[in-house]
Amino acid sequence: MKRIALAAALSLFAASALAAPVTYKLDPTHTDVIAQWSHFGFSNPSAHFGQADGTLVYDADDVAASSVEVTLPLSGLNAFVPDLTKHLLAADFFDADQFPTATFKSTGVEPAGEGKLKVSGDLTIKGVTKPVVLDVTLNKAGVHPMAKHEAIGFDATTTIKRSDFGVDAYVPNVSDEVKLRITTEAAAAE
């Protein structure tokens, strides 16, 4: 009887440990934010925002208890065309000397189907904060095969209007709407 009671207690403890929210640290080498826009209708250039720093808390049993907070140093911006990268960092666009980071802080997370989430939050660019909603897909959660630690990965998309953030040079010829695609991998915080 004592063994059965002990086994039951251990299984309840293990289940509650698995159900607890887990805090993860973003892996900047496996996180990329990609912005894409129309250039006079002729092309759809993109820029990558690397060097992301942040944390996410994920609760698989109660996704509403999940959250994310990310800082993107604009020093990590790369359009892979040196003159375009330099122009994007200039006062016409991000004014990175005065506003060196962009940030996102979630205000709510809700389930949106199997492996899908809606993450609402405040996006701050160039000192202006606006609400956005990310459509998120959980790619995988589990033990990372190389690093041997708990890891999680997500992809997300949204569309924003750059004029909402004062990054409106050349609108409408250079599209006001910017598609954002995000991929991230994070390791459980120790």
Secondary structure, 3 states (H helix, E strand, C coil): CHHHHHHHHHHHHHHHHHHCCEEEEECHHHCEEEEECCECCCECCEEEECCCEEEEEECCCCHHHCEEEEEEEHHHEECCCHHHHHHHHCCCCCCCCCCCEEEEEEEEEEECCCCEEEEEEEEEECCEEEEEEEEEEEEEEEECCCCCCEEEEEEEEEEEEHHHHCCCCCCCCECCEEEEEEEEEEEECC
